[in-house]
Amino acid sequence: MLINYGFDISITAAQSTPLITLLDIRAERRGDITGEGPFVTTPEVAVSKYRDQFGNICRRLVAPAGEFRLTLSGTIRDSGKSDLVDESLAEIPIPELPDDVLVYLLGSRYCETDRLSELAWDRFGSLPPGWTRVQTIVDFVHDHLTFGYQHARATRTAADAFYERVGVCRDFAHLTIALCRCLNIPARYVNGYLGDIGVPPDPAAMDFSAWCEVYLGGRWCTFDARHNRPRIGRIAVAHGRDATDVPLIHSFGPHLLKSFKVWTDEVTDAGAQSARPAA
């Protein structure tokens, strides 16, 4: 199957402001892209690219004072398979974990293992280790938190989400990650595209989505406590320890978000264009 994806984001800044964006599809999926337009800035400014310590594709630029727009669109080939479910996958003992996985056992800005360790061991510590224990954590987070865009707050941590019992997709991911790490299960945060493919359409405006990946059986496996069901067509943009590492736009100065449009649509017409017309 083919999926059209893209974004159209506008901000305003009172003065010239350096930015770092993490809006490009990760390297692991770039071979699946069948066509992608340029990364366009309006007005046009110089843009350079680099990889951060997590392998995310980052762009550096300086937004001029006033309105500034970022756009990109493309088409990617997808297997059409839903997220993996394999209850045979085991937790890996810490001495056997790869070196680059160890960082995902540690507490981080939004995933405070120190505040949640007792809770995690009391609720899940006696369960048999492996896929089923992780899924039990995901089930708990899904049932414990109430989703709502009106609950969004940039400062909410995993522990805050647990006590407040509300959140958006990043809060569901942070709480899942923190509880897994408390039990010595590596878990990381993922930003990406997730369209309404194979599920009823969501009437809310499309947004980038957040979920987590947990290291089981020697591989990273997708878990999504907000939806809590296997989904089709995930496209990872960036991953890291938590949302601190993967902001869509990191601004070195104040700015205001003027408009934000994201799309992720299955191509049902062989002649469909990869780019959406600008509104």
Backbone torsions as a table, in degrees:
resi	resn	phi	psi	omega
1	MET	NA	157.6	177.4
2	LEU	-114.5	144.3	179.3
3	ILE	-129.1	126.0	170.3
4	ASN	-83.8	138.6	-179.7
5	TYR	-141.3	162.2	175.4
6	GLY	165.6	177.2	179.5
7	PHE	-149.0	157.0	176.4
8	ASP	-144.5	103.5	-172.3
9	ILE	-123.0	132.0	176.7
10	SER	-123.8	136.2	175.3
11	ILE	-129.0	166.0	171.1
12	THR	-129.4	142.8	179.1
13	ALA	-135.3	145.0	-178.4
14	ALA	-75.6	-21.9	-179.7
15	GLN	-148.0	169.0	177.9
16	SER	-55.7	127.8	-170.0
17	THR	-135.7	121.0	175.5
18	PRO	-66.5	142.5	179.0
19	LEU	-132.5	151.3	163.1
20	ILE	-122.8	128.5	177.6
21	THR	-109.9	144.9	170.8
22	LEU	-124.5	78.1	-173.4
23	LEU	-124.7	-3.3	-178.3
24	ASP	-90.7	143.2	176.1
25	ILE	-60.5	139.3	-177.1
26	ARG	-61.7	158.6	-174.5
27	ALA	-59.0	-33.8	-176.8
28	GLU	-61.6	-23.9	-178.5
29	ARG	-107.3	-2.6	-173.7
30	ARG	-67.6	-25.3	175.8
31	GLY	-68.1	-16.0	178.6
32	ASP	-88.7	-10.0	-178.2
33	ILE	-72.2	124.4	-180.0
34	THR	-93.0	-16.2	177.0
35	GLY	-175.7	136.2	179.4
36	GLU	-146.2	132.8	176.6
37	GLY	-76.8	175.4	-179.9
38	PRO	-73.0	157.9	170.0
39	PHE	-77.9	111.2	-171.0
40	VAL	-108.8	132.8	171.8
41	THR	-115.1	141.4	177.9
42	THR	-131.9	112.7	0.8
43	PRO	-68.1	162.9	-178.5
44	GLU	-71.0	132.5	176.5
45	VAL	-135.5	164.9	176.9
46	ALA	-69.4	137.5	-179.3
47	VAL	-133.1	131.7	174.1
48	SER	-121.8	157.7	-177.0
49	LYS	-120.2	150.8	172.7
50	TYR	-155.5	168.9	175.1
51	ARG	-106.0	134.3	176.4
52	ASP	-85.1	-174.6	-174.6
53	GLN	-68.0	-12.8	178.2
54	PHE	-101.6	3.7	-179.4
55	GLY	83.7	7.7	178.1
56	ASN	-73.6	146.9	177.2
57	ILE	-86.2	118.4	-177.2
58	CYS	-116.1	149.5	174.9
59	ARG	-122.6	135.7	176.9
60	ARG	-106.9	136.6	179.1
61	LEU	-161.1	170.1	176.2
62	VAL	-124.2	116.6	178.6
63	ALA	-78.9	131.1	176.6
64	PRO	-73.7	164.6	175.2
65	ALA	-60.7	144.1	-179.5
66	GLY	103.0	-158.7	-178.9
67	GLU	-79.2	139.7	-178.0
68	PHE	-140.5	134.0	-172.2
69	ARG	-124.1	139.9	178.0
70	LEU	-123.7	127.9	179.5
71	THR	-139.7	150.9	174.6
72	LEU	-164.4	146.4	175.3
73	SER	-150.1	153.9	-179.9
74	GLY	-166.7	-176.3	178.4
75	THR	-133.5	136.1	-178.2
76	ILE	-128.1	145.0	176.3
77	ARG	-88.8	135.0	-178.5
78	ASP	-128.7	150.2	-178.2
79	SER	-66.8	-23.7	-175.2
80	GLY	80.3	0.8	178.3
81	LYS	-83.9	148.5	177.7
82	SER	-80.6	169.5	179.9
83	ASP	-52.5	142.4	179.4
84	LEU	-60.7	137.6	168.1
85	VAL	-128.0	116.7	-178.5
86	ASP	-144.5	95.2	-176.3
87	GLU	-69.5	-6.1	178.4
88	SER	-83.7	-11.5	-175.5
89	LEU	-72.6	133.0	-174.0
90	ALA	-102.9	158.1	168.8
91	GLU	-71.5	145.5	-178.3
92	ILE	-100.0	127.0	177.4
93	PRO	-57.2	145.9	-176.0
94	ILE	-54.5	-43.9	-179.4
95	PRO	-61.6	-18.4	-177.7
96	GLU	-99.9	-1.3	-179.3
97	LEU	-73.5	143.6	172.6
98	PRO	-60.8	151.7	-177.5
99	ASP	-56.8	-40.2	-174.5
100	ASP	-75.2	-6.6	178.9
101	VAL	-91.3	-21.6	-172.9
102	LEU	-59.7	-33.9	-178.6
103	VAL	-60.5	-24.4	-178.3
104	TYR	-85.7	10.6	170.0
105	LEU	-98.3	-12.7	-170.2
106	LEU	-91.5	152.8	172.6
107	GLY	-64.2	155.2	-179.4
108	SER	-146.4	-179.3	-171.7
109	ARG	-49.1	-48.4	-175.9
110	TYR	-102.9	-1.8	-176.8
111	CYS	-126.5	83.5	-172.7
112	GLU	-86.9	94.9	-179.4
113	THR	-64.7	-29.0	-179.0
114	ASP	-65.7	-35.5	-178.5
115	ARG	-80.2	-19.5	-172.3
116	LEU	-115.3	-0.9	-173.8
117	SER	-61.8	-46.7	-178.5
118	GLU	-62.2	-43.7	177.2
119	LEU	-58.3	-47.4	-176.5
120	ALA	-61.3	-46.2	-178.3
121	TRP	-70.7	-35.2	177.8
122	ASP	-64.6	-41.8	-174.3
123	ARG	-85.8	-36.2	-169.3
124	PHE	-125.1	-7.2	-173.8
125	GLY	-65.5	-27.5	-177.8
126	SER	-88.7	-4.1	-178.9
127	LEU	-76.8	150.7	176.8
128	PRO	-59.9	132.2	-178.2
129	PRO	-68.4	151.6	177.7
130	GLY	130.0	-165.8	-175.9
131	TRP	-53.9	-45.3	-174.9
132	THR	-63.2	-36.7	177.9
133	ARG	-65.4	-43.1	178.5
134	VAL	-62.5	-43.3	179.5
135	GLN	-63.2	-33.5	176.4
136	THR	-64.8	-38.9	174.7
137	ILE	-62.0	-46.0	179.9
138	VAL	-61.3	-43.2	177.6
139	ASP	-59.2	-42.9	179.8
140	PHE	-61.5	-48.8	-178.9
141	VAL	-62.0	-42.8	179.6
142	HIS	-58.6	-42.0	-177.9
143	ASP	-80.2	-29.0	-173.4
144	HIS	-78.8	-34.6	-176.4
145	LEU	-100.5	145.3	172.6
146	THR	-102.8	123.6	-178.8
147	PHE	-81.7	141.9	173.2
148	GLY	-175.3	131.2	-179.3
149	TYR	-60.7	-27.3	179.1
150	GLN	-68.2	-12.8	179.9
151	HIS	-90.8	-1.2	-176.5
152	ALA	-59.9	133.6	174.9
153	ARG	-153.0	125.0	-172.4
154	ALA	-66.2	-22.9	-175.7
155	THR	-94.4	-2.6	-176.1
156	ARG	-70.2	127.8	177.1
157	THR	-98.3	177.3	177.6
158	ALA	-60.4	-44.1	179.4
159	ALA	-66.2	-39.6	175.9
160	ASP	-58.9	-44.4	-179.7
161	ALA	-61.3	-41.2	179.5
162	PHE	-60.4	-45.7	-176.1
163	TYR	-77.8	-32.7	-179.5
164	GLU	-83.1	-25.7	176.1
165	ARG	64.5	26.7	175.6
166	VAL	-139.3	164.2	175.9
167	GLY	167.3	179.8	172.5
168	VAL	-112.1	-173.9	-170.7
169	CYS	-57.8	-36.1	-179.6
170	ARG	-65.0	-32.9	178.7
171	ASP	-70.1	-39.9	175.5
172	PHE	-60.1	-43.2	179.8
173	ALA	-66.0	-45.3	-178.1
174	HIS	-61.3	-42.9	-179.1
175	LEU	-66.8	-41.3	176.5
176	THR	-59.7	-47.6	-178.6
177	ILE	-60.2	-47.4	-177.1
178	ALA	-62.2	-44.2	-179.5
179	LEU	-64.8	-39.1	176.8
180	CYS	-63.8	-46.2	-178.6
181	ARG	-62.7	-35.8	177.3
182	CYS	-57.7	-30.7	-178.9
183	LEU	-95.1	14.1	178.9
184	ASN	66.2	34.1	175.0
185	ILE	-110.6	116.9	-178.5
186	PRO	-63.2	136.3	179.4
187	ALA	-147.7	143.6	-179.2
188	ARG	-135.0	161.8	-174.7
189	TYR	-96.9	140.5	-178.9
190	VAL	-131.5	133.7	169.0
191	ASN	-106.2	144.8	176.5
192	GLY	-179.0	-174.3	176.1
193	TYR	-87.8	138.3	173.3
194	LEU	-148.8	101.4	-178.4
195	GLY	-89.1	173.5	-179.6
196	ASP	-85.3	66.5	-178.5
197	ILE	-104.4	119.8	-178.3
198	GLY	80.1	7.7	178.1
199	VAL	-136.2	160.6	177.1
200	PRO	-59.0	143.1	179.8
201	PRO	-60.8	139.1	175.3
202	ASP	-88.9	124.1	-178.1
203	PRO	-68.4	-17.2	179.2
204	ALA	-70.8	154.6	178.4
205	ALA	-60.1	143.3	179.3
206	MET	-63.9	145.9	178.4
207	ASP	-143.5	164.6	166.2
208	PHE	-65.3	151.8	-176.7
209	SER	-115.6	159.4	175.8
210	ALA	-125.3	139.0	175.0
211	TRP	-147.1	-171.0	178.0
212	CYS	-132.2	161.3	173.3
213	GLU	-122.4	135.7	-177.9
214	VAL	-118.1	137.9	-176.0
215	TYR	-87.3	107.9	-179.4
216	LEU	-135.1	138.8	175.9
217	GLY	60.3	25.7	178.9
218	GLY	80.3	17.9	178.9
219	ARG	-148.2	160.9	176.8
220	TRP	-88.0	127.3	-176.0
221	CYS	-119.3	138.4	-177.5
222	THR	-79.4	131.9	170.7
223	PHE	-134.9	137.9	-174.2
224	ASP	-135.6	96.1	-175.0
225	ALA	-69.9	-24.2	178.8
226	ARG	-65.3	-51.7	-177.2
227	HIS	-88.3	-35.9	177.5
228	ASN	53.7	44.4	172.9
229	ARG	-157.5	147.9	177.7
230	PRO	-60.2	136.4	-178.2
231	ARG	-122.4	160.8	-179.4
232	ILE	-107.7	139.9	168.1
233	GLY	86.6	26.2	174.0
234	ARG	-68.1	138.3	177.1
235	ILE	-130.5	105.7	-177.0
236	ALA	-72.9	133.5	176.1
237	VAL	-102.4	-44.5	-177.3
238	ALA	-156.8	149.8	172.3
239	HIS	-138.3	158.2	-178.7
240	GLY	-170.8	-165.1	-178.2
241	ARG	-67.9	-41.1	176.1
242	ASP	-162.6	-167.2	-175.0
243	ALA	-63.3	-21.2	177.2
244	THR	-57.6	-37.4	-174.5
245	ASP	-81.3	-16.7	-170.6
246	VAL	-132.3	47.8	175.2
247	PRO	-65.7	140.8	177.1
248	LEU	-60.6	-43.0	176.0
249	ILE	-133.4	119.2	173.4
250	HIS	-100.4	118.8	-174.3
251	SER	-109.6	128.2	177.3
252	PHE	-94.0	56.5	-177.2
253	GLY	155.1	163.4	-176.9
254	PRO	-70.2	144.1	171.6
255	HIS	-151.2	162.6	176.8
256	LEU	-116.5	135.6	176.3
257	LEU	-79.9	119.0	-178.0
258	LYS	-93.2	-43.4	177.2
259	SER	-151.3	151.4	-175.2
260	PHE	-147.6	111.7	179.3
261	LYS	-128.1	133.5	178.0
262	VAL	-134.3	141.9	175.8
263	TRP	-137.4	147.2	177.5
264	THR	-150.5	98.5	-171.7
265	ASP	-127.1	134.4	172.3
266	GLU	-66.6	136.8	178.0
267	VAL	-82.3	114.9	179.8
268	THR	-106.5	-11.7	179.5
269	ASP	-114.7	122.8	-177.5
270	ALA	-58.0	-23.8	-178.7
271	GLY	-98.2	8.7	-176.7
272	ALA	-63.8	144.6	178.7
273	GLN	-82.4	148.8	-180.0
274	SER	-74.1	-24.8	-176.4
275	ALA	-104.4	138.7	172.2
276	ARG	-82.3	142.8	174.0
277	PRO	-67.3	142.8	178.4
278	ALA	-67.2	140.2	179.9
279	ALA	-81.0	NA	NA
